[in-house]
């Protein structure tokens, strides 16, 4: 307990909070995230009410597919953040420039190939997902075309700790999605209009993200080389871990869309979004922690106290929101989506608990990835497979689906704690040796 208080005590002094990189970076990301999430809330509220449960269920399923298929991009992002933080610690700007150029080409090609798959396979994909909207699937392919190269610029910005710009760009993305979504849906473009708004909200911020990275273009003249083996060795477990994490909060929506009627699928999608407010609120802490820990690890400095502080902050915020959901479920549902979705209220507290556990799992997995303890991070994939198998076999109602997700995530979190406890002993040995 003394060690725990010692690691967190600097954050209790307001002067130390201002100077603390975790608190300062988290505050900037939190402000941007809250503004962006509020705009996203308005977007989903208007889409939910404008499209109705059936249309909104289709939109939510498309977004879930976007998250799942974008897993390779997310894995590359984690890898890019890690290696950028290492490069920043050693001031290896030439290597960062080469990384930017080579991976930019690779990710652009991957994005284009993904677009072609959705363009030519729209009918097959729509049949498998029970989504009969070919135009929406083509727009989804366009979003993938942007997602992969945008991953590179976004990951480098996080690794360089450009948190003010990241926060601004996040707000801009959310506001552009909201504005264009209102315009397109108002003029009758339906789900396709909402998807087009999402595409614009990703394309414009990607273009803007290149501006603070313009200095890397000047480094292209340097004759440097990169040993790609560590990056390739790292990206596979990062891919596995990211896939597992994304599946834990998206596969349930896709499964419900497949087995439940369109109206109920829309209700569940709304329930999922309200629950994930917890993750959106606490997510900035994880983003900042990853970059700081990776840099400290590369610089052979102490870093484990960042996880302690992050877990306390994230856990406290998540449990507070979950408690609010438990006390005021109907108010929460009405506030987000209105009376049409009130049947989701009885399940909100349990879904909040599920997302709280998931947020903590996400924090620990990212911590393990930031210090290259990849075996522990890859536990996310078997956890997600267990969730998918159990929900596919047992899905009589919403309660069973959520109970399965909560139980699987709780076991996953306990496993991560055990893995961390073993690493914590190693940290003690390292500090004693130093």
SEKOL-418549 format. One line per field, with one value per residue (C-alpha): residue number from 0; residue in three letters; chain; x, y, z. Coordinates in steps of 0.2 Angstrom, whole numbers. Example, Ala and Ser with C-alpha at 12.3 -4.5 7.8 and 13.67 -1.06 7.14 Angstrom:
REM SEKOL-418549
k = c(0	1)
r = c(ALA	SER)
c = c(A	A)
x = c(62	68)
y = c(-22	-5)
z = c(39	36)
This chain:
REM SEKOL-418549
k = c(0	1	2	3	4	5	6	7	8	9	10	11	12	13	14	15	16	17	18	19	20	21	22	23	24	25	26	27	28	29	30	31	32	33	34	35	36	37	38	39	40	41	42	43	44	45	46	47	48	49	50	51	52	53	54	55	56	57	58	59	60	61	62	63	64	65	66	67	68	69	70	71	72	73	74	75	76	77	78	79	80	81	82	83	84	85	86	87	88	89	90	91	92	93	94	95	96	97	98	99	100	101	102	103	104	105	106	107	108	109	110	111	112	113	114	115	116	117	118	119	120	121	122	123	124	125	126	127	128	129	130	131	132	133	134	135	136	137	138	139	140	141	142	143	144	145	146	147	148	149	150	151	152	153	154	155	156	157	158	159	160	161	162	163	164	165	166	167	168	169	170	171	172	173	174	175	176	177	178	179	180	181	182	183	184	185	186	187	188	189	190	191	192	193	194	195	196	197	198	199	200	201	202	203	204	205	206	207	208	209	210	211	212	213	214	215	216	217	218	219	220	221	222	223	224	225	226	227	228	229	230	231	232	233	234	235	236	237	238	239	240	241	242	243	244	245	246	247	248	249	250	251	252	253	254	255	256	257	258	259	260	261	262	263	264	265	266	267	268	269	270	271	272	273	274	275	276	277	278	279	280	281	282	283	284	285	286	287	288	289	290	291	292	293	294	295	296	297	298	299	300	301	302	303	304	305	306	307	308	309	310	311	312	313	314	315	316	317	318	319	320	321	322	323	324	325	326	327	328	329	330	331	332	333	334	335	336	337	338	339	340	341	342	343	344	345	346	347	348	349	350	351	352	353	354	355	356	357	358	359	360	361	362	363	364	365	366	367	368	369	370	371	372	373	374	375	376	377	378	379	380	381	382	383	384	385	386	387	388	389	390	391	392	393	394	395	396	397	398	399	400	401	402	403	404	405	406	407	408	409	410	411	412	413	414	415	416	417	418	419	420	421	422	423	424	425	426	427	428	429	430	431	432	433)
r = c(UNK	UNK	UNK	UNK	UNK	UNK	UNK	UNK	UNK	UNK	UNK	UNK	UNK	UNK	UNK	UNK	UNK	UNK	UNK	UNK	UNK	UNK	UNK	UNK	UNK	UNK	UNK	UNK	UNK	UNK	UNK	UNK	UNK	UNK	UNK	UNK	UNK	UNK	UNK	UNK	UNK	UNK	UNK	UNK	UNK	UNK	UNK	UNK	UNK	UNK	UNK	UNK	UNK	UNK	UNK	UNK	UNK	UNK	UNK	UNK	UNK	UNK	UNK	UNK	UNK	UNK	UNK	UNK	UNK	UNK	UNK	UNK	UNK	UNK	UNK	UNK	UNK	UNK	UNK	UNK	UNK	UNK	UNK	UNK	UNK	UNK	UNK	UNK	UNK	UNK	UNK	UNK	UNK	UNK	UNK	UNK	UNK	UNK	UNK	UNK	UNK	UNK	UNK	UNK	UNK	UNK	UNK	UNK	UNK	UNK	UNK	UNK	UNK	UNK	UNK	UNK	UNK	UNK	UNK	UNK	UNK	UNK	UNK	UNK	UNK	UNK	UNK	UNK	UNK	UNK	UNK	UNK	UNK	UNK	UNK	UNK	UNK	UNK	UNK	UNK	UNK	UNK	UNK	UNK	UNK	UNK	UNK	UNK	UNK	UNK	UNK	UNK	UNK	UNK	UNK	UNK	UNK	UNK	UNK	UNK	UNK	UNK	UNK	UNK	UNK	UNK	UNK	UNK	UNK	UNK	UNK	UNK	UNK	UNK	UNK	UNK	UNK	UNK	UNK	UNK	UNK	UNK	UNK	UNK	UNK	UNK	UNK	UNK	UNK	UNK	UNK	UNK	UNK	UNK	UNK	UNK	UNK	UNK	UNK	UNK	UNK	UNK	UNK	UNK	UNK	UNK	UNK	UNK	UNK	UNK	UNK	UNK	UNK	UNK	UNK	UNK	UNK	UNK	UNK	UNK	UNK	UNK	UNK	UNK	UNK	UNK	UNK	UNK	UNK	UNK	UNK	UNK	UNK	UNK	UNK	UNK	UNK	UNK	UNK	UNK	UNK	UNK	UNK	UNK	UNK	UNK	UNK	UNK	UNK	UNK	UNK	UNK	UNK	UNK	UNK	UNK	UNK	UNK	UNK	UNK	UNK	UNK	UNK	UNK	UNK	UNK	UNK	UNK	UNK	UNK	UNK	UNK	UNK	UNK	UNK	UNK	UNK	UNK	UNK	UNK	UNK	UNK	UNK	UNK	UNK	UNK	UNK	UNK	UNK	UNK	UNK	UNK	UNK	UNK	UNK	UNK	UNK	UNK	UNK	UNK	UNK	UNK	UNK	UNK	UNK	UNK	UNK	UNK	UNK	UNK	UNK	UNK	UNK	UNK	UNK	UNK	UNK	UNK	UNK	UNK	UNK	UNK	UNK	UNK	UNK	UNK	UNK	UNK	UNK	UNK	UNK	UNK	UNK	UNK	UNK	UNK	UNK	UNK	UNK	UNK	UNK	UNK	UNK	UNK	UNK	UNK	UNK	UNK	UNK	UNK	UNK	UNK	UNK	UNK	UNK	UNK	UNK	UNK	UNK	UNK	UNK	UNK	UNK	UNK	UNK	UNK	UNK	UNK	UNK	UNK	UNK	UNK	UNK	UNK	UNK	UNK	UNK	UNK	UNK	UNK	UNK	UNK	UNK	UNK	UNK	UNK	UNK	UNK	UNK	UNK	UNK	UNK	UNK	UNK	UNK	UNK	UNK	UNK	UNK	UNK	UNK	UNK	UNK	UNK	UNK	UNK	UNK	UNK	UNK	UNK	UNK	UNK	UNK	UNK	UNK	UNK	UNK	UNK	UNK	UNK	UNK	UNK	UNK	UNK	UNK	UNK	UNK	UNK	UNK	UNK	UNK	UNK	UNK	UNK)
c = c(A	A	A	A	A	A	A	A	A	A	A	A	A	A	A	A	A	A	A	A	A	A	A	A	A	A	A	A	A	A	A	A	A	A	A	A	A	A	A	A	A	A	A	A	A	A	A	A	A	A	A	A	A	A	A	A	A	A	A	A	A	A	A	A	A	A	A	A	A	A	A	A	A	A	A	A	A	A	A	A	A	A	A	A	A	A	A	A	A	A	A	A	A	A	A	A	A	A	A	A	A	A	A	A	A	A	A	A	A	A	A	A	A	A	A	A	A	A	A	A	A	A	A	A	A	A	A	A	A	A	A	A	A	A	A	A	A	A	A	A	A	A	A	A	A	A	A	A	A	A	A	A	A	A	A	A	A	A	A	A	A	A	A	A	A	A	A	A	A	A	A	A	A	A	A	A	A	A	A	A	A	A	A	A	A	A	A	A	A	A	A	A	A	A	A	A	A	A	A	A	A	A	A	A	A	A	A	A	A	A	A	A	A	A	A	A	A	A	A	A	A	A	A	A	A	A	A	A	A	A	A	A	A	A	A	A	A	A	A	A	A	A	A	A	A	A	A	A	A	A	A	A	A	A	A	A	A	A	A	A	A	A	A	A	A	A	A	A	A	A	A	A	A	A	A	A	A	A	A	A	A	A	A	A	A	A	A	A	A	A	A	A	A	A	A	A	A	A	A	A	A	A	A	A	A	A	A	A	A	A	A	A	A	A	A	A	A	A	A	A	A	A	A	A	A	A	A	A	A	A	A	A	A	A	A	A	A	A	A	A	A	A	A	A	A	A	A	A	A	A	A	A	A	A	A	A	A	A	A	A	A	A	A	A	A	A	A	A	A	A	A	A	A	A	A	A	A	A	A	A	A	A	A	A	A	A	A	A	A	A	A	A	A	A	A	A	A	A	A	A	A	A	A	A	A	A	A	A	A	A	A	A	A	A	A	A	A	A	A	A	A	A	A	A	A	A	A	A	A	A	A	A	A	A)
x = c(0	14	22	5	3	21	18	2	6	14	-3	-11	-1	-8	9	15	0	4	22	18	18	5	-7	-4	-5	-20	-29	-26	-31	-46	-52	-51	-59	-73	-77	-75	-86	-99	-100	-100	-114	-124	-120	-126	-141	-147	-143	-152	-167	-166	-163	-174	-168	-167	-157	-146	-143	-136	-125	-118	-115	-105	-95	-91	-85	-75	-67	-64	-56	-46	-37	-21	-20	-23	-9	3	-2	3	19	22	19	32	46	42	44	60	67	62	71	87	84	85	75	82	76	59	58	63	49	37	41	42	27	17	19	15	-1	-8	-6	-15	-29	-32	-32	-45	-56	-55	-61	-76	-80	-80	-86	-100	-114	-105	-100	-118	-125	-114	-117	-135	-133	-141	-134	-120	-117	-114	-101	-92	-91	-84	-71	-66	-65	-52	-42	-40	-39	-22	-11	-19	-14	4	3	-8	4	19	10	6	24	31	18	10	-5	-12	-13	-20	-33	-37	-38	-49	-62	-61	-65	-80	-87	-85	-94	-108	-110	-109	-120	-134	-133	-133	-146	-157	-157	-162	-146	-150	-137	-126	-126	-120	-106	-101	-100	-88	-77	-75	-72	-57	-50	-49	-40	-28	-23	-21	-11	3	7	15	25	32	49	51	52	68	76	74	90	100	107	101	95	82	83	66	67	62	47	41	43	34	19	13	9	3	-9	-15	-18	-27	-38	-43	-47	-57	-67	-72	-82	-88	-91	-106	-114	-111	-118	-133	-136	-135	-147	-159	-172	-167	-177	-169	-152	-154	-158	-143	-132	-138	-135	-117	-114	-120	-110	-94	-95	-85	-71	-72	-70	-56	-47	-35	-27	-21	-15	-4	2	8	19	26	30	38	49	54	58	69	78	80	70	57	40	29	22	13	2	-2	-8	-17	-26	-32	-38	-46	-54	-61	-69	-76	-84	-92	-100	-106	-114	-123	-130	-135	-144	-152	-154	-169	-163	-147	-155	-168	-153	-144	-157	-174	-190	-188	-174	-180	-180	-161	-162	-162	-146	-136	-128	-121	-115	-106	-98	-92	-85	-76	-67	-63	-56	-44	-39	-36	-24	-14	-13	-6	6	13	14	23	37	37	30	20	15	4	-4	-9	-21	-34	-37	-42	-53	-62	-63	-71	-84	-88	-91	-101	-112	-115	-120	-130	-140	-158	-159	-148	-145	-136	-126	-120	-117	-105	-95	-94	-88	-75	-68	-67	-57	-46	-43	-38	-26	-18	-16	-7	5	8	12	26	33	32	44	56	54	59	75	79	77	87	101	101)
y = c(0	12	9	12	28	33	30	40	54	66	67	73	90	102	109	92	88	103	96	78	72	59	71	85	74	65	82	88	72	71	88	85	68	75	88	75	62	75	78	60	58	71	62	45	53	61	46	35	46	50	32	23	7	-3	9	13	-5	-7	9	2	-15	-6	3	-13	-21	-5	-8	-26	-25	-10	-21	-23	-4	-2	-15	-5	11	2	-3	14	23	11	13	32	34	24	35	51	45	43	58	46	58	51	33	40	49	32	23	36	34	15	11	25	16	-1	5	15	-1	-11	2	1	-18	-18	-5	-17	-31	-22	-14	-30	-41	-30	-43	-57	-47	-40	-57	-63	-49	-47	-30	-26	-9	-11	8	8	-6	3	19	7	2	20	23	8	16	31	22	13	27	38	26	30	49	47	34	45	60	50	43	61	66	80	79	97	94	76	84	97	85	73	87	93	75	73	90	87	70	78	92	82	68	81	87	71	62	78	77	59	49	38	26	29	48	44	33	46	58	46	45	64	65	53	60	79	76	64	78	90	77	78	96	94	80	90	91	72	76	85	70	60	65	57	40	29	11	3	-15	-20	-36	-29	-20	-35	-46	-34	-30	-48	-49	-31	-37	-52	-41	-27	-40	-47	-30	-24	-41	-39	-24	-26	-45	-45	-31	-41	-57	-48	-41	-58	-68	-54	-45	-28	-18	-27	-26	-7	-7	-17	-6	10	1	-3	15	22	9	13	31	24	18	35	45	34	30	46	40	24	33	45	31	20	34	39	21	17	32	29	10	15	28	15	25	20	18	6	20	27	11	12	30	27	12	22	36	25	13	28	37	21	15	32	32	14	19	33	21	9	23	32	19	26	44	39	30	44	57	48	41	45	35	23	14	14	-5	-5	3	-13	-19	-3	-5	-23	-17	-2	-15	-25	-9	-4	-21	-20	-3	-10	-24	-12	-2	-17	-24	-8	-7	-24	-19	-3	-13	-27	-40	-47	-64	-56	-44	-59	-66	-54	-65	-81	-70	-63	-81	-87	-73	-76	-94	-93	-79	-88	-104	-95	-79	-81	-62	-47	-51	-68	-59	-46	-58	-68	-53	-47	-65	-67	-50	-52	-68	-60	-45	-57	-66	-49	-45	-62	-58	-40	-47	-58	-43	-32	-43	-40	-22	-23	-32	-19	-5	-13	-17	1)
z = c(0	4	-13	-21	-12	-16	-35	-35	-23	-36	-44	-28	-28	-41	-45	-48	-58	-70	-72	-73	-91	-89	-80	-93	-108	-102	-98	-116	-123	-111	-116	-135	-132	-122	-135	-149	-140	-137	-155	-158	-146	-155	-172	-165	-157	-173	-183	-171	-171	-190	-196	-183	-174	-190	-200	-185	-182	-199	-197	-180	-189	-203	-190	-181	-197	-200	-182	-185	-202	-197	-184	-195	-196	-177	-174	-186	-176	-159	-167	-175	-158	-150	-162	-164	-145	-146	-160	-151	-135	-146	-158	-173	-185	-200	-196	-192	-209	-218	-207	-213	-231	-232	-221	-229	-246	-239	-229	-244	-255	-241	-240	-259	-260	-245	-255	-270	-260	-254	-271	-280	-266	-260	-263	-255	-240	-238	-238	-225	-214	-217	-224	-241	-244	-258	-259	-240	-242	-256	-245	-231	-243	-246	-228	-227	-241	-229	-213	-216	-221	-208	-195	-199	-197	-181	-173	-176	-169	-153	-152	-153	-140	-150	-139	-142	-161	-159	-148	-160	-175	-165	-162	-180	-186	-174	-179	-197	-196	-186	-199	-214	-206	-203	-220	-229	-218	-219	-238	-238	-241	-226	-220	-235	-230	-213	-220	-232	-217	-208	-223	-224	-206	-208	-224	-219	-203	-211	-223	-209	-199	-212	-208	-191	-198	-213	-205	-208	-227	-225	-217	-232	-239	-225	-229	-215	-213	-202	-195	-199	-190	-173	-181	-190	-174	-164	-176	-176	-157	-158	-172	-162	-146	-156	-165	-148	-140	-155	-156	-137	-141	-158	-162	-150	-161	-177	-169	-162	-180	-187	-175	-168	-178	-185	-172	-157	-166	-166	-148	-143	-154	-144	-128	-133	-138	-121	-112	-122	-116	-102	-114	-123	-107	-100	-117	-117	-101	-110	-125	-115	-104	-119	-126	-110	-104	-121	-121	-103	-106	-121	-110	-96	-84	-71	-79	-70	-59	-74	-75	-56	-58	-75	-67	-52	-63	-76	-64	-54	-68	-76	-60	-57	-74	-71	-54	-63	-76	-62	-52	-67	-82	-90	-89	-97	-111	-114	-114	-127	-139	-133	-129	-144	-135	-117	-117	-116	-99	-88	-96	-95	-78	-83	-99	-90	-79	-95	-102	-86	-85	-104	-101	-88	-99	-113	-101	-96	-113	-120	-105	-110	-128	-123	-114	-127	-116	-130	-124	-110	-123	-134	-121	-128	-144	-134	-123	-138	-146	-130	-131	-149	-147	-131	-138	-154	-145	-131	-136	-130	-125	-122	-103	-108	-121	-109	-95	-106	-111	-93	-87	-101	-98	-79	-82	-94	-82	-68	-80	-84	-66	-63	-78	-71	-54	-61	-71	-55	-47	-61	-59	-41	-46	-60	-48	-35	-48	-53)
